[in-house]
């Protein structure tokens, strides 16, 4: 899924902070789709936020989609 591709792209990049310091970052992604998951942009943002927190609870490097019928849809970890 797209979420896993985004997580992998973000995670493989190292950032030079200067003074010999390198930062490695990761991401968790939550998303929802309009009109499937929400009737308004306000609801869409709330559903995406709910999916993001589900992804964070599942662990680093995960993506979750909000699904009205199934609550939260799990994606395997990127990597």
N, C-alpha and C positions, 0 to 999 in steps of 0.2 A: 504493500500500500504506500501511497504518497507520504504518509506520516513517517514511515520507516526510512524512506529515502532522504527526507529532510533531516531526521535525527542523525543518520549516518553521515551526511554531508557536513553537518555542524560539528559532529564529534571527531571527525578525522582531521580537522584543521587545527593546527597549533598556532598560537598567537605570541609573537615576540613582544614582551613588555619592556624590553631594554634592560640594561645592567645585568645581562646574563639570565634573566628570568623568562621562562616560557609558561604560558597558560594553556591548559587543555580544558576545553569546555564540553559540556554535554547538554542534552535537552530532553524534556518531556513535552509531549504535544497532546492537546485535547481539542477536538473540533466537533462542530455540528453543521448540518446542512439545512438550507432554506429552500423549499418549504417543507421538506420531509420531517425535520425534527422540531420545527418551531413555526409559529404563525406570524411572528414579528421579529424585527431586528433586536429588540430588547430581549425577547425570549431566546433568540438565537445566541446572544452573548451569554446569557445565564446557562444555557445548555452546554455551550463550549467550555465555560468555566467549570461546570460540574465534571465534564469529561477530563479536563486538565487535572483537577484534583484527584480523580480516579487514577489517572496515569501516574501522578506523583506517589500515590499510595502504593501502587504496584511496583515501584522501584525506578531507578535511573534508566534512562534510555528507552522509555516506553511511550506508546501512542494509544490514545483511546478516542473512539467516536461515540458521541451520544446518539442513541437510537430510541425513539419514543416507544416502540414496541418491545425492545429488549433492554431498556435502561441504558447500559453502557456496553459497547462492543470492544472486546479485547483484541489487541494486535500483539504478536510475539515481539520480543525485544529486537531492536535493530542491532546489527553488528555482524 
